[in-house]
Amino acid sequence: MTKKYNQLTLEQRYKIEALRDNGSSCTAIAELIGVHKSTISRELRRNALRKGIGCSLYVATRADLKAKLRHRAKTKQLKFTAELKMEAKEMMTVSRYSPELVAAKWRKDGVNGVSHETIYKFVWYCKHTNKRENSDYKSLHKSLRHGRRRQKRGNYKDSRGLIPNRISIEARPAIVAKRRRYGDIEADFIMGKGHKSALLVTIDRKTLKTTINKLRRKEPRKVARILIDRMKTMPPIKTITFDNDIAFWYHEKVGKKLRAKTYFTRPYTSQDKGTIENRNGVIRMFFPKQTDFNNISTAEIKRVEKEINNRPIRKFGYLTANEVFLKQKGSVALLS
């Protein structure tokens, strides 16, 4: 049977101090205060005041303070309770948080949670075990985003030369790449099942503020109208970088209405729009490939947009895109 050891109290330490001053041995002190003699020798070794080689002075108040400071600095093993497991599952399946974001959300909210490594270990353990108590988490690993590659968009006819007055990203101002200002937007599409529906996605490069709109067809005039309507609600737009899709035919009209410069990515160069490519990957966690967006309600699209903009982001110290956007919007208002 394993013995359970309790921390010495300040009252016990006062007794140790008095008995030691009287010359009592560790064995005698232990018998008088009701602990094992090794507890006394360990207490004297750890918490006595050092006064030269082979000599030490024991002061109860100082010993108690040293013990408390050491205990506070000690790494604590947090327990992954049933309540925490259910909360982690909800965040991972509903809000599509990664284990890292779950742990960060707990820290931000002051919850005594566990680390993301513990969550990962639990998820993979549940996948490979048949224990009844873990049955609710058996398929939780499917909520992890691990190494998914974006599906090729098919053999579209090359339309780069058809878009009028298309300006390459290579002519875009260098400041856009530095992400120092609000209003540098990237725009792209996420295609639905059989390319019969789509989502029009935009993202601000600095704040990662995202908009999502459902399209039944990628009709260029409708695409331009949606872009103008969505961007008009934002602080001044400076640049928009488009994919080379012919649906962005009316980019000049969009630029004129928003007083923004328009640019296009280089052919087959996904890193030219890495910000939105990453965001599209997050959106795909809510709407997997082969999703028919015609069967998804506008309300659901708006819910996902809200979820994504309220999702903690590591590069912002786990602030959300909305929080960073509101700060930036306030600073823009002060300057205008």
Backbone hydrogen bonds, N-H to C=O, Kabsch-Sander energy under -0.5 kcal/mol:
donor,donor_aa,acceptor,acceptor_aa,energy
5,Y,3,K,-0.6
13,R,9,T,-1.9
14,Y,10,L,-2.1
15,K,11,E,-1.6
16,I,12,Q,-2.3
17,E,13,R,-2.6
18,A,14,Y,-2.4
19,L,15,K,-2.9
20,R,16,I,-2.5
21,D,17,E,-2.1
22,N,18,A,-1.2
23,G,20,R,-1.7
24,S,19,L,-2.4
29,I,25,S,-2.5
30,A,26,C,-2.4
31,E,27,T,-1.9
32,L,28,A,-1.9
33,I,29,I,-2.0
34,G,30,A,-1.2
35,V,30,A,-2.1
39,T,36,H,-1.1
40,I,36,H,-1.1
41,S,37,K,-2.2
42,R,38,S,-2.4
43,E,39,T,-2.1
44,L,40,I,-2.4
45,R,41,S,-2.1
46,R,42,R,-2.3
47,N,43,E,-2.5
48,A,44,L,-1.1
49,L,57,L,-3.6
50,R,48,A,-0.5
51,K,52,G,-0.5
51,K,55,C,-1.6
55,C,52,G,-1.5
57,L,49,L,-3.1
59,V,57,L,-0.6
63,A,59,V,-2.7
64,D,60,A,-2.6
65,L,61,T,-1.9
66,K,62,R,-2.3
67,A,63,A,-2.1
68,K,64,D,-2.1
69,L,65,L,-2.4
70,R,66,K,-2.2
71,H,67,A,-2.2
72,R,68,K,-2.3
73,A,69,L,-1.8
74,K,70,R,-0.9
78,L,76,K,-0.8
81,T,79,K,-1.5
85,K,81,T,-2.3
86,M,82,A,-2.2
87,E,83,E,-2.1
88,A,84,L,-2.8
89,K,85,K,-2.5
90,E,86,M,-2.2
91,M,87,E,-2.3
92,M,88,A,-2.3
93,T,89,K,-2.3
94,V,90,E,-2.7
95,S,90,E,-1.0
97,Y,91,M,-2.6
102,V,98,S,-2.3
103,A,99,P,-2.4
104,A,100,E,-2.2
105,K,101,L,-2.5
106,W,102,V,-2.1
107,R,103,A,-2.1
108,K,104,A,-2.6
109,D,105,K,-2.2
110,G,106,W,-0.5
110,G,107,R,-1.1
111,V,106,W,-2.9
113,G,111,V,-2.3
119,I,115,S,-1.6
120,Y,116,H,-2.6
121,K,117,E,-2.4
122,F,118,T,-2.2
123,V,119,I,-2.7
124,W,120,Y,-2.4
125,Y,121,K,-2.2
126,C,122,F,-2.5
127,K,123,V,-1.5
128,H,124,W,-1.3
129,T,125,Y,-0.6
129,T,126,C,-0.6
134,N,131,K,-1.3
135,S,132,R,-1.6
137,Y,134,N,-1.7
138,K,135,S,-1.2
140,L,137,Y,-1.6
142,K,139,S,-1.6
143,S,140,L,-1.9
144,L,141,H,-1.5
146,H,144,L,-0.9
147,G,145,R,-0.5
156,Y,154,G,-1.6
162,L,159,S,-1.4
163,I,159,S,-1.1
163,I,160,R,-0.5
166,R,163,I,-1.0
169,I,264,F,-2.2
171,A,168,S,-2.0
172,R,169,I,-1.8
176,V,173,P,-1.5
177,A,174,A,-0.9
178,K,174,A,-0.6
178,K,175,I,-0.8
179,R,175,I,-0.5
179,R,176,V,-1.1
180,R,175,I,-0.7
185,I,183,G,-0.8
185,I,239,T,-3.0
186,E,203,I,-2.2
187,A,241,T,-2.4
188,D,201,V,-2.4
190,I,199,L,-2.1
192,G,197,S,-3.3
193,K,291,T,-2.0
195,H,192,G,-2.2
196,K,193,K,-1.6
198,A,215,L,-2.3
199,L,190,I,-2.4
200,L,213,N,-3.3
201,V,188,D,-2.8
201,V,199,L,-0.6
202,T,211,T,-2.0
203,I,186,E,-1.9
204,D,209,K,-2.0
205,R,184,D,-2.8
208,L,204,D,-2.3
211,T,202,T,-2.1
213,N,200,L,-2.0
215,L,198,A,-3.1
219,E,217,R,-2.0
223,V,219,E,-2.5
224,A,220,P,-2.3
225,R,221,R,-2.3
226,I,222,K,-2.5
227,L,223,V,-2.3
228,I,224,A,-2.3
229,D,225,R,-2.4
230,R,226,I,-2.8
231,M,227,L,-2.5
232,K,228,I,-1.6
233,T,229,D,-0.5
233,T,230,R,-0.9
234,M,231,M,-1.3
238,K,183,G,-2.7
239,T,183,G,-1.9
240,I,261,K,-2.2
241,T,185,I,-2.8
242,F,240,I,-0.6
242,F,263,Y,-3.2
243,D,187,A,-0.6
245,D,243,D,-1.4
248,F,245,D,-2.3
249,W,246,I,-1.4
251,H,248,F,-1.3
254,V,250,Y,-1.9
255,G,251,H,-2.8
256,K,252,E,-2.5
257,K,253,K,-2.4
258,L,254,V,-2.1
259,R,255,G,-0.9
260,A,255,G,-2.5
261,K,238,K,-2.4
263,Y,240,I,-2.6
264,F,167,I,-2.5
265,T,242,F,-2.1
269,T,266,R,-1.4
270,S,268,Y,-0.5
272,D,269,T,-1.6
273,K,270,S,-1.7
274,G,271,Q,-1.2
277,E,273,K,-2.1
278,N,274,G,-2.2
279,R,275,T,-1.8
280,N,276,I,-2.7
281,G,277,E,-1.5
282,V,278,N,-1.4
283,I,279,R,-2.4
284,R,280,N,-2.1
285,M,281,G,-0.5
285,M,282,V,-1.1
286,F,282,V,-0.6
286,F,283,I,-1.3
287,F,283,I,-2.1
291,T,288,P,-1.2
293,F,291,T,-0.9
295,N,292,D,-1.9
296,I,293,F,-1.2
301,I,297,S,-1.9
302,K,298,T,-2.4
303,R,299,A,-2.0
304,V,300,E,-2.3
305,E,301,I,-2.3
306,K,302,K,-2.3
307,E,303,R,-2.5
308,I,304,V,-2.6
309,N,305,E,-2.2
310,N,306,K,-1.2
311,R,308,I,-1.3
313,I,319,L,-2.0
316,F,313,I,-1.2
317,G,314,R,-2.2
318,Y,313,I,-2.4
319,L,313,I,-0.5
319,L,316,F,-0.7
321,A,311,R,-0.5
322,N,309,N,-2.5
324,V,320,T,-2.2
325,F,321,A,-2.7
326,L,322,N,-2.6
327,K,323,E,-1.6
328,Q,324,V,-2.3
329,K,325,F,-3.3
330,G,326,L,-2.1
331,S,327,K,-1.8
332,V,328,Q,-2.3
333,A,329,K,-2.3
334,L,330,G,-1.8
335,L,331,S,-1.3
336,S,332,V,-1.4
